[in-house]
């Protein structure tokens, strides 16, 4: 083999080495941050709550501590498994791990799905999904799969948005990331044949909270943030689909739940950086209901009456506030539905909602009560 032919190969190997070293550097940083007593090993007590459940899996030598080697090995292996689970949408060009923030943070990336055969030459509207996980877990890896049934028509492009979790950054980092992703979509719309004025956002649980924030806080400087290079773009979205997302943190304990939402180690407390009742001023900035105005995007909200993680009343509160001020909103109440309910007849309502607001097909949206038997967990 001649030397000129070796040059590209050497360059590729060098790039791969750089990527691996960057990943290991990020993993080592998280290890050092968690190692509070600086003894070069992690006890279960030193781990963030969302990482404790994996302790036994990471501790491969079963000595009741996690070494740096075990930490890096697990995260690298876990990333590989997540990549293998990513959906393979037939008929779509998939672009993964696009940085919307101009950083090398894997959390500040999005996946983009573009249909190979388009219905028309017109720019495509976008359905963007934001994952749940209590702001402390989950990833964008399965997001495109969650909206695949709506993408298969070829009428839409799909996006799955990642964001920093609460063990890495506290509020409002999460909404700043999501808004930066929306700005990226708009700024790059022409390049990818998208219509930046027609973006629907759909999220579940913590993702439902974040899409509700996108729907109510467009133009609020403190919530828009300044992440990325496209800060001149608007963060306004065309419509919102909020599945069982928290909307008023200070009232979550008013209703039946398996979680003490006022505790410092609750998902809400970890997001805010302390008990919500002791940090009311900051907590109010995380409530979608704090920003409700006549300019808000239309909402379709869904919640199960037996949700023991995010009380059903959280959606009632937001829906009532939106209706009172004149914002189009419909609440789909699933009787007997728990946290995570979805699919079935609900997808029919979502399809009509997307088609109405993104394709301008006429549709009527009213609040409905749906038996859980007519849905299927997604």
TINULUM-350955 format. One record per residue: x, y, z of N, C-alpha, C in turn. Coordinates in pm, whole numbers, padded with zeros to 5 digits, always signed. Layout:
// TINULUM-350955
XYZXYZXYZ;...
END
This chain:
// TINULUM-350955
+00086-00121+00000+00000+00000+00000+00089+00125+00000;+00056+00221-00088+00137+00341-00097+00106+00436+00018;+00202+00525+00049+00184+00620+00158+00064+00713+00139;+00037+00764+00015-00080+00851-00003-00210+00784+00038;-00220+00650+00014-00343+00581+00050-00355+00561+00201;-00242+00562+00268-00244+00545+00413-00291+00670+00485;-00272+00786+00424-00302+00912+00491-00448+00921+00537;-00550+00893+00449-00689+00898+00496-00718+00800+00608;-00659+00680+00599-00680+00580+00702-00626+00628+00836;-00506+00683+00834-00445+00735+00957-00529+00849+01014;-00580+00934+00925-00663+01046+00971-00789+00996+01038;-00853+00893+00981-00975+00836+01040-00947+00777+01178;-00834+00704+01187-00798+00643+01316-00775+00752+01420;-00709+00861+01378-00682+00971+01471-00811+01034+01522;-00908+01048+01432-01037+01106+01472-01108+01015+01571;-01106+00883+01543-01170+00787+01634-01105+00790+01771;-00975+00801+01774-00904+00809+01902-00946+00934+01978;-00959+01045+01907-01001+01170+01971-01140+01158+02029;-01230+01093+01956-01367+01075+02004-01369+00991+02132;-01293+00879+02129-01288+00791+02246-01231+00865+02366;-01123+00941+02344-01061+01015+02454-01156+01121+02509;-01233+01186+02421-01328+01288+02467-01437+01225+02553;-01484+01106+02510-01586+01037+02588-01532+00997+02725;-01409+00943+02726-01350+00902+02852-01328+01023+02943;-01291+01138+02883-01269+01259+02962-01398+01303+03029;-01511+01295+02957-01640+01333+03016-01677+01236+03127;-01655+01107+03102-01689+01008+03204-01601+01024+03328;-01473+01055+03305-01383+01075+03420-01425+01198+03500;-01471+01301+03432-01515+01422+03503-01634+01392+03593;-01732+01315+03541-01848+01282+03624-01806+01198+03744;-01708+01107+03722-01657+01025+03832-01595+01113+03940;-01510+01208+03899-01444+01297+03995-01545+01386+04067;-01647+01431+03994-01749+01516+04057-01827+01440+04163;-01854+01312+04138-01932+01233+04233-01848+01184+04351;-01717+01172+04330-01626+01119+04433-01601+01228+04538;-01696+01244+04627-01692+01354+04723-01573+01346+04818;-01537+01227+04863-01427+01215+04959-01291+01191+04891;-01290+01194+04757-01168+01187+04678-01080+01065+04712;-01147+00949+04725-01072+00826+04753-01060+00738+04630;-01093+00795+04512-01081+00725+04383-01172+00604+04371;-01282+00608+04441-01384+00505+04426-01518+00563+04469;-01625+00509+04413-01759+00559+04440-01837+00459+04523;-01888+00506+04635-01983+00425+04712-02122+00455+04658;-02217+00371+04691-02354+00392+04644-02410+00523+04694;-02371+00563+04816-02422+00686+04876-02374+00810+04800;-02260+00799+04731-02207+00915+04659-02274+00935+04523;-02345+00836+04476-02406+00846+04343-02531+00932+04345;-02560+01004+04234-02689+01072+04221-02800+00968+04224;-02920+01010+04262-03031+00916+04278-03058+00836+04151;-03048+00902+04034-03081+00831+03911-02976+00726+03874;-02854+00735+03933-02748+00638+03903-02743+00525+04004;-02805+00543+04121-02797+00441+04226-02857+00308+04183;-02961+00315+04101-03030+00191+04063-02942+00100+03977;-02836+00157+03919-02746+00076+03835-02620+00032+03909;-02613+00062+04039-02490+00037+04115-02442-00107+04102;-02530-00202+04122-02491-00344+04119-02439-00385+03982;-02492-00324+03876-02448-00359+03741-02309-00301+03713;-02283-00182+03765-02154-00116+03739-02043-00180+03823;-02076-00218+03945-01978-00279+04036-01951-00423+03993;-01874-00439+03888-01854-00571+03828-01776-00668+03916;-01685-00616+04002-01609-00707+04087-01674-00729+04224;-01791-00668+04243-01874-00689+04363-01798-00662+04494;-01721-00550+04495-01651-00513+04618-01718-00396+04689;-01840-00364+04648-01921-00257+04707-01869-00118+04677;-01783-00105+04576-01737+00025+04530-01724+00021+04377;-01736+00138+04317-01718+00150+04172-01585+00220+04145;-01500+00155+04068-01373+00216+04029-01393+00301+03905;-01295+00384+03875-01302+00465+03753-01311+00376+03630;-01235+00266+03630-01238+00174+03517-01377+00115+03498;-01443+00074+03607-01579+00019+03599-01677+00125+03551;-01660+00247+03600-01748+00358+03563-01741+00386+03413;-01621+00399+03361-01603+00428+03218-01651+00311+03133;-01619+00189+03176-01659+00070+03098-01810+00060+03087;-01879+00086+03198-02026+00075+03196-02088+00181+03105;-02042+00306+03120-02101+00414+03041-02073+00396+02892;-01955+00350+02860-01921+00326+02719-02005+00213+02662;-02019+00105+02741-02101-00009+02698-02247+00030+02688;-02295+00112+02784-02435+00154+02785-02466+00242+02664;-02371+00330+02629-02391+00415+02511-02404+00330+02386;-02321+00224+02379-02328+00134+02264-02462+00066+02253;-02515+00022+02370-02647-00043+02369-02755+00055+02324;-02746+00180+02371-02846+00280+02333-02843+00304+02183;-02722+00311+02127-02711+00334+01983-02770+00217+01905;-02752+00095+01955-02808-00022+01887-02961-00021+01892;-03017+00038+01999-03163+00040+02013-03229+00151+01932;-03149+00240+01876-03208+00351+01803-03291+00300+01685;-03403+00367+01660-03494+00316+01557-03436+00328+01417;-03469+00232+01334-03432+00237+01194-03561+00260+01115;-03592+00386+01089-03714+00420+01019-03696+00394+00871;-03778+00306+00818-03771+00276+00676-03818+00397+00596;-03743+00430+00491-03782+00540+00404-03739+00676+00454;-03647+00680+00552-03601+00807+00607-03449+00814+00608;-03398+00934+00583-03259+00961+00608-03248+01010+00752;-03169+00943+00833-03155+00976+00974-03019+01042+00998;-03024+01160+01055-02901+01231+01094-02899+01235+01247;-02799+01171+01306-02795+01156+01451-02691+01247+01516;-02721+01282+01641-02626+01353+01727-02579+01486+01667;-02672+01562+01614-02641+01695+01563-02632+01792+01682;-02520+01860+01694-02504+01956+01804-02581+02084+01773;-02677+02117+01859-02752+02241+01839-02697+02355+01924;-02604+02322+02015-02553+02422+02108-02411+02466+02075;-02349+02402+01976-02212+02435+01944-02113+02383+02046;-02151+02275+02117-02064+02214+02218-02040+02067+02180;-01954+02000+02259-01933+01857+02238-02009+01775+02341;-02106+01836+02407-02188+01767+02506-02290+01680+02433;-02285+01549+02455-02374+01456+02385-02521+01481+02419;-02545+01540+02534-02684+01570+02572-02742+01686+02494;-02656+01775+02447-02704+01892+02373-02702+01864+02223;-02769+01755+02186-02776+01716+02046-02919+01674+02012;-02945+01664+01884-03075+01618+01835-03057+01521+01722;-03159+01440+01698-03164+01349+01584-03270+01402+01486;-03241+01394+01358-03331+01446+01255-03365+01337+01155;-03494+01320+01126-03541+01221+01030-03609+01291+00913;-03557+01269+00793-03611+01332+00672-03662+01223+00578;-03789+01231+00534-03841+01128+00442-03766+01132+00309;-03731+01014+00259-03660+01006+00132-03752+01047+00016;-03877+01000+00022-03976+01039-00079-04074+01136-00015;-04070+01261-00058-04157+01363-00002-04289+01368-00077;-04395+01405-00005-04527+01415-00067-04531+01530-00166;-04459+01639-00136-04454+01754-00226-04316+01818-00215;-04293+01919-00298-04166+01991-00295-04166+02103-00191;-04278+02122-00125-04289+02229-00025-04210+02192+00101;-04160+02293+00173-04089+02265+00299-04177+02185+00395;-04115+02090+00463-04190+02000+00551-04209+02059+00691;-04329+02045+00746-04347+02078+00888-04274+01974+00973;-04253+02006+01100-04170+01923+01187-04246+01881+01312;-04233+01754+01349-04279+01706+01479-04155+01675+01561;-04138+01747+01672-04021+01730+01758-04063+01666+01890;-03994+01560+01928-04025+01487+02052-03920+01516+02158;-03967+01535+02285-03877+01555+02398-03906+01447+02502;-03804+01373+02540-03821+01256+02627-03846+01293+02773;-03902+01198+02846-03921+01212+02990-03810+01144+03067;-03836+01119+03197-03735+01058+03283-03709+01137+03408;-03805+01223+03446-03791+01300+03569-03678+01402+03563;-03639+01446+03444-03528+01539+03421-03394+01483+03470;-03392+01356+03512-03269+01296+03566-03234+01165+03496;-03312+01126+03399-03287+01003+03325-03347+01014+03186;-03335+00905+03110-03389+00904+02974-03291+00963+02875;-03323+00946+02747-03238+01000+02641-03322+01020+02516;-03264+01088+02419-03335+01113+02293-03333+00992+02201;-03261+00885+02240-03239+00771+02152-03364+00710+02093;-03472+00702+02170-03594+00640+02119-03699+00739+02074;-03664+00867+02069-03763+00970+02037-03826+00959+01900;-03745+00930+01799-03801+00919+01664-03896+00801+01654;-03868+00696+01730-03957+00581+01731-04091+00616+01792;-04090+00705+01892-04214+00745+01958-04309+00819+01864;-04254+00884+01763-04339+00960+01670-04341+00898+01531;-04289+00777+01518-04277+00714+01386-04411+00695+01316;-04516+00668+01392-04647+00646+01330-04700+00771+01263;-04655+00887+01308-04699+01013+01246-04608+01053+01131;-04487+01003+01131-04391+01038+01026-04409+00955+00900;-04464+00834+00914-04466+00740+00801-04546+00789+00681;-04632+00889+00701-04709+00944+00589-04621+01019+00491;-04504+01064+00537-04416+01144+00453-04448+01291+00455;-04550+01328+00534-04591+01468+00543-04506+01549+00640;-04430+01479+00724-04356+01548+00829-04211+01502+00835;-04126+01593+00884-03992+01556+00928-04000+01535+01079;-03911+01452+01132-03912+01424+01275-03782+01467+01341;-03794+01510+01466-03677+01549+01545-03691+01491+01685;-03582+01442+01741-03578+01400+01881-03472+01484+01951;-03513+01553+02058-03427+01651+02124-03371+01597+02255;-03241+01606+02272-03178+01573+02399-03155+01700+02480;-03133+01685+02610-03107+01800+02695-03029+01755+02818;-02962+01847+02884-02884+01813+03003-02978+01773+03118;-02937+01670+03191-03017+01620+03302-02981+01694+03431;-03064+01673+03533-03049+01752+03656-02924+01719+03735;-02863+01601+03711-02737+01571+03781-02619+01643+03720;-02639+01700+03600-02534+01776+03533-02556+01925+03545;-02681+01968+03534-02712+02111+03537-02851+02132+03594;-02868+02237+03671-02996+02267+03734-03078+02359+03644;-03205+02369+03680-03296+02458+03608-03240+02601+03608;-03252+02676+03495-03330+02649+03374-03250+02589+03258;-03142+02518+03287-03059+02462+03180-03140+02378+03082;-03238+02302+03133-03314+02208+03049-03397+02283+02944;-03465+02388+02985-03546+02462+02887-03456+02545+02795;-03343+02592+02846-03248+02663+02760-03200+02571+02647;-03175+02445+02680-03132+02349+02578-03242+02327+02474;-03364+02305+02522-03475+02278+02430-03501+02397+02338;-03489+02517+02393-03512+02636+02310-03399+02652+02207;-03277+02617+02247-03167+02623+02151-03191+02525+02037;-03248+02408+02069-03280+02310+01965-03385+02363+01869;-03486+02429+01921-03590+02489+01834-03528+02594+01744;-03439+02676+01800-03374+02779+01718-03288+02715+01609;-03222+02602+01641-03140+02533+01541-03228+02486+01426;-03342+02427+01458-03433+02379+01354-03473+02493+01261;-03508+02607+01319-03553+02720+01238-03438+02775+01153;-03321+02787+01213-03207+02845+01141-03159+02754+01027;-03179+02624+01041-03134+02528+00941-03248+02471+00857;-03364+02533+00867-03483+02483+00797-03464+02478+00646;-03415+02586+00588-03398+02590+00442-03301+02484+00395;-03194+02463+00468-03091+02364+00433-03149+02224+00422;-03244+02192+00510-03299+02057+00515-03441+02047+00457;-03488+02153+00397-03621+02150+00337-03733+02149+00439;-03716+02222+00549-03815+02226+00656-03887+02359+00660;-04003+02359+00722-04078+02482+00745-04065+02520+00892;-03981+02616+00921-03955+02656+01059-04071+02722+01128;-04173+02761+01052-04290+02823+01114-04392+02718+01157;-04369+02592+01118-04463+02484+01152-04390+02373+01228;-04367+02398+01355-04303+02300+01441-04398+02263+01553;-04431+02135+01562-04510+02082+01675-04414+02019+01773;-04438+02037+01902-04355+01972+02003-04442+01878+02086;-04387+01759+02109-04460+01654+02182-04367+01597+02287;-04414+01586+02410-04331+01532+02516-04413+01457+02619;-04346+01367+02691-04412+01287+02794-04347+01312+02929;-04428+01325+03034-04381+01343+03171-04290+01466+03181;-04161+01450+03215-04071+01565+03219-04063+01630+03082;-04072+01549+02977-04076+01604+02841-04205+01682+02817;-04315+01635+02878-04441+01709+02870-04428+01845+02936;-04358+01849+03049-04333+01976+03116-04253+02070+03026;-04150+02017+02960-04064+02101+02877-04136+02152+02752;-04221+02069+02691-04295+02119+02573-04400+02221+02617;-04457+02203+02737-04551+02303+02789-04479+02435+02812;-04355+02428+02861-04275+02549+02876-04248+02614+02741;-04220+02535+02639-04201+02590+02504-04327+02660+02456;-04442+02604+02492-04568+02660+02445-04610+02787+02515;-04565+02805+02639-04611+02921+02716-04506+03030+02735;-04378+02999+02718-04275+03099+02753-04195+03152+02636;-04247+03140+02514-04176+03194+02398-04155+03345+02416;-04033+03388+02395-04003+03531+02407-03968+03577+02547;-03982+03489+02646-03942+03525+02783-03790+03509+02789;-03719+03620+02802-03573+03620+02789-03505+03523+02884;-03549+03520+03009-03485+03433+03109-03502+03286+03075;-03609+03252+03005-03634+03113+02967-03578+03080+02829;-03571+03178+02740-03514+03155+02607-03365+03124+02617;-03295+03189+02710-03153+03165+02725-03072+03217+02608;-02943+03185+02607-02854+03235+02501-02762+03124+02450;-02810+03000+02454-02729+02886+02410-02730+02877+02257;-02615+02844+02200-02605+02827+02055-02577+02958+01984;-02565+02950+01853-02528+03068+01772-02649+03131+01704;-02768+03073+01724-02885+03123+01652-02981+03197+01746;-02927+03279+01833-03009+03345+01935-03107+03446+01878;-03090+03481+01753-03183+03575+01690-03313+03509+01645;-03317+03376+01646-03438+03304+01605-03542+03303+01717;-03667+03305+01678-03778+03294+01775-03788+03150+01826;-03835+03135+01950-03856+03001+02006-04004+02962+02003;-04085+03039+01933-04228+03010+01922-04251+02881+01844;-04340+02795+01893-04376+02672+01822-04521+02679+01778;-04556+02597+01679-04691+02604+01622-04796+02542+01713;-04762+02434+01783-04858+02367+01870-04785+02274+01965;-04856+02234+02071-04795+02156+02180-04881+02035+02212;-04817+01919+02226-04883+01799+02277-04814+01760+02407;-04883+01784+02517-04828+01761+02652-04893+01637+02711;-04810+01532+02727-04858+01409+02790-04812+01406+02936;-04907+01417+03025-04892+01405+03171-04767+01475+03226;-04748+01601+03185-04634+01677+03234-04669+01761+03356;-04577+01778+03450-04599+01868+03564-04616+02012+03517;-04702+02087+03583-04727+02225+03540-04720+02325+03655;-04736+02278+03779-04734+02365+03896-04670+02288+04011;-04538+02299+04023-04463+02216+04119-04509+02235+04263;-04545+02357+04298-04579+02387+04438-04709+02321+04482;-04789+02274+04386-04917+02212+04419-04919+02061+04396;-04807+02003+04361-04807+01861+04328-04843+01774+04449;-04804+01816+04567-04834+01738+04687-04978+01758+04736;-05053+01843+04669-05194+01862+04705-05277+01740+04669;-05223+01654+04583-05301+01543+04531-05228+01411+04553;-05301+01302+04542-05245+01170+04569-05131+01138+04472;-05021+01087+04528-04904+01052+04448-04816+00957+04527;-04737+00876+04457-04642+00787+04526-04511+00859+04557;-04500+00983+04515-04377+01061+04534-04404+01180+04625;-04312+01206+04718-04318+01329+04797-04249+01437+04714;-04328+01514+04641-04272+01611+04548-04207+01730+04617;-04233+01747+04745-04171+01858+04820-04035+01820+04876;-03998+01693+04868-03870+01648+04923-03753+01699+04838;-03638+01716+04903-03522+01769+04831-03471+01672+04725;-03495+01540+04746-03448+01443+04648-03559+01396+04554;-03669+01470+04550-03774+01440+04451-03723+01484+04314;-03784+01437+04206-03741+01483+04073-03744+01635+04060;-03847+01697+04120-03860+01843+04113-03753+01911+04198;-03727+01855+04318-03625+01913+04405-03487+01904+04344;-03456+01790+04279-03326+01774+04215-03312+01866+04094;-03422+01893+04026-03420+01986+03912-03392+02128+03959;-03462+02169+04064-03450+02307+04113-03319+02327+04191;-03276+02222+04260-03156+02233+04341-03186+02245+04489;-03305+02202+04530-03347+02205+04670-03497+02186+04678;-03551+02168+04801-03695+02148+04816-03773+02263+04751;-03875+02228+04676-03947+02332+04601-04014+02435+04692;-04065+02390+04809-04134+02483+04899-04035+02579+04965;-03908+02541+04971-03805+02630+05027-03741+02718+04921;-03777+02693+04796-03720+02769+04685-03832+02815+04591;-03932+02880+04649-04053+02911+04573-04027+03005+04455;-03941+03103+04475-03916+03198+04366-03860+03129+04243;-03759+03044+04264-03700+02972+04151-03798+02869+04097;-03872+02804+04186-03967+02702+04142-04072+02759+04050;-04119+02879+04079-04221+02941+03995-04170+02964+03853;-04039+02983+03838-03986+03002+03702-03991+02873+03621;-04007+02759+03689-04013+02629+03621-04155+02584+03594;-04254+02662+03634-04394+02625+03615-04448+02680+03483;-04488+02596+03390-04547+02646+03265-04664+02740+03289;-04736+02716+03397-04854+02798+03425-04816+02942+03459;-04690+02965+03499-04645+03100+03534-04642+03193+03412;-04638+03135+03292-04619+03216+03172-04740+03220+03079;-04851+03164+03124-04969+03157+03037-05012+03297+02992;-05031+03312+02860-05077+03440+02804-05156+03412+02677;-05220+03515+02624-05304+03499+02505-05223+03460+02382;-05091+03483+02384-05007+03454+02268-04957+03310+02265;-04998+03229+02362-04946+03093+02371-04991+03006+02254;-04914+02900+02230-04946+02804+02124-05066+02718+02164;-05140+02665+02066-05251+02572+02096-05198+02445+02163;-05277+02392+02257-05236+02274+02334-05332+02157+02315;-05275+02037+02311-05350+01912+02330-05284+01844+02449;-05361+01823+02556-05307+01769+02681-05373+01635+02709;-05294+01539+02757-05348+01408+02792-05296+01366+02928;-05385+01307+03009-05344+01262+03143-05438+01153+03192;-05381+01055+03262-05460+00948+03323-05501+00985+03464;-05621+00947+03501-05674+00984+03633-05606+00910+03748;-05538+00800+03719-05472+00721+03822-05319+00734+03814;-05273+00846+03766-05129+00870+03756-05074+00896+03896;-04987+00807+03946-04933+00820+04080-04793+00884+04082;-04746+00929+03965-04617+00998+03958-04635+01147+03938;-04719+01183+03842-04757+01322+03819-04909+01329+03831;-04963+01389+03937-05108+01389+03958-05185+01444+03839;-05297+01380+03810-05385+01420+03699-05421+01569+03705;-05437+01620+03826-05479+01759+03842-05379+01858+03786;-05255+01817+03769-05156+01907+03709-05198+01949+03568;-05255+01857+03493-05302+01890+03358-05431+01971+03363;-05517+01941+03460-05641+02018+03476-05608+02165+03503;-05509+02189+03589-05469+02326+03623-05424+02403+03500;-05337+02343+03419-05287+02411+03300-05397+02431+03197;-05475+02326+03173-05584+02336+03075-05681+02447+03113;-05718+02455+03239-05812+02558+03285-05755+02697+03267;-05626+02714+03296-05563+02845+03282-05557+02888+03135;-05527+02794+03047-05522+02825+02904-05659+02862+02850;-05760+02784+02888-05896+02811+02841-05947+02946+02891;-05915+02976+03016-05963+03100+03077-05914+03223+03003;-05793+03214+02950-05735+03330+02883-05759+03328+02732;-05821+03220+02682-05858+03214+02541-05762+03139+02451;-05669+03064+02508-05577+02983+02427-05644+02851+02392;-05644+02809+02267-05704+02680+02231-05639+02566+02307;-05721+02488+02379-05668+02376+02456-05775+02269+02467;-05733+02144+02453-05823+02030+02471-05754+01932+02566;-05830+01880+02661-05778+01786+02760-05838+01648+02738;-05753+01550+02709-05797+01412+02695-05774+01342+02829;-05883+01312+02898-05878+01247+03028-05894+01097+03010;-05794+01021+03053-05800+00875+03041-05840+00819+03178;-05964+00775+03190-06013+00723+03318-05943+00592+03352;-05881+00591+03470-05809+00471+03513-05668+00462+03459;-05627+00557+03380-05494+00553+03321-05386+00594+03419;-05272+00523+03416-05160+00555+03502-05054+00635+03431;-04938+00648+03494-04828+00723+03435-04770+00644+03318;-04765+00705+03202-04711+00638+03084-04817+00589+02988;-04944+00610+03019-05050+00566+02929-05037+00637+02795;-05075+00569+02688-05067+00629+02556-05106+00530+02449;-05099+00572+02324-05130+00485+02212-05278+00468+02189;-05314+00367+02112-05454+00338+02084-05527+00456+02021;-05648+00482+02069-05731+00588+02013-05668+00726+02033;-05578+00738+02131-05513+00867+02155-05433+00911+02033;-05371+00815+01965-05292+00849+01846-05378+00909+01735;-05503+00868+01730-05593+00926+01630-05616+01074+01657;-05629+01110+01784-05647+01251+01820-05519+01330+01792;-05404+01269+01820-05278+01336+01791-05262+01360+01642;-05295+01259+01561-05281+01273+01416-05366+01388+01364;-05489+01397+01413-05578+01506+01370-05525+01641+01416;-05468+01644+01536-05414+01768+01591-05295+01816+01509;-05204+01725+01478-05089+01761+01396-05134+01805+01256;-05223+01729+01195-05270+01762+01061-05340+01898+01057;-05414+01929+01163-05486+02056+01168-05390+02174+01178;-05296+02166+01270-05209+02281+01296-05088+02288+01203;-05047+02175+01146-04929+02176+01060-04961+02165+00912;-05073+02098+00878-05112+02081+00738-05235+02161+00701;-05289+02232+00800-05408+02317+00780-05531+02239+00739;-05540+02113+00784-05662+02036+00763-05760+02069+00874;-05883+02091+00840-05981+02133+00940-06005+02023+01042;-06020+02064+01167-06045+01969+01274-06105+02039+01394;-06184+01966+01471-06245+02020+01592-06186+01946+01711;-06142+02021+01810-06077+01960+01925-06149+01999+02053;-06206+01899+02117-06279+01918+02240-06221+01828+02349;-06241+01869+02471-06197+01784+02582-06283+01660+02586;-06218+01544+02603-06287+01416+02600-06243+01329+02717;-06332+01239+02757-06298+01137+02855-06291+01003+02784;-06178+00935+02798-06152+00812+02724-06119+00700+02822;-06188+00586+02814-06155+00472+02902-06014+00420+02872;-05944+00378+02976-05808+00331+02957-05803+00210+02864;-05911+00135+02856-05916+00017+02769-05898+00052+02622;-05926+00176+02585-05913+00217+02446-05774+00270+02414;-05685+00262+02510-05548+00305+02487-05455+00186+02505;-05333+00202+02465-05231+00099+02484-05103+00167+02525;-05036+00115+02625-04913+00177+02672-04811+00182+02559;-04748+00300+02543-04651+00320+02436-04511+00296+02486;
END
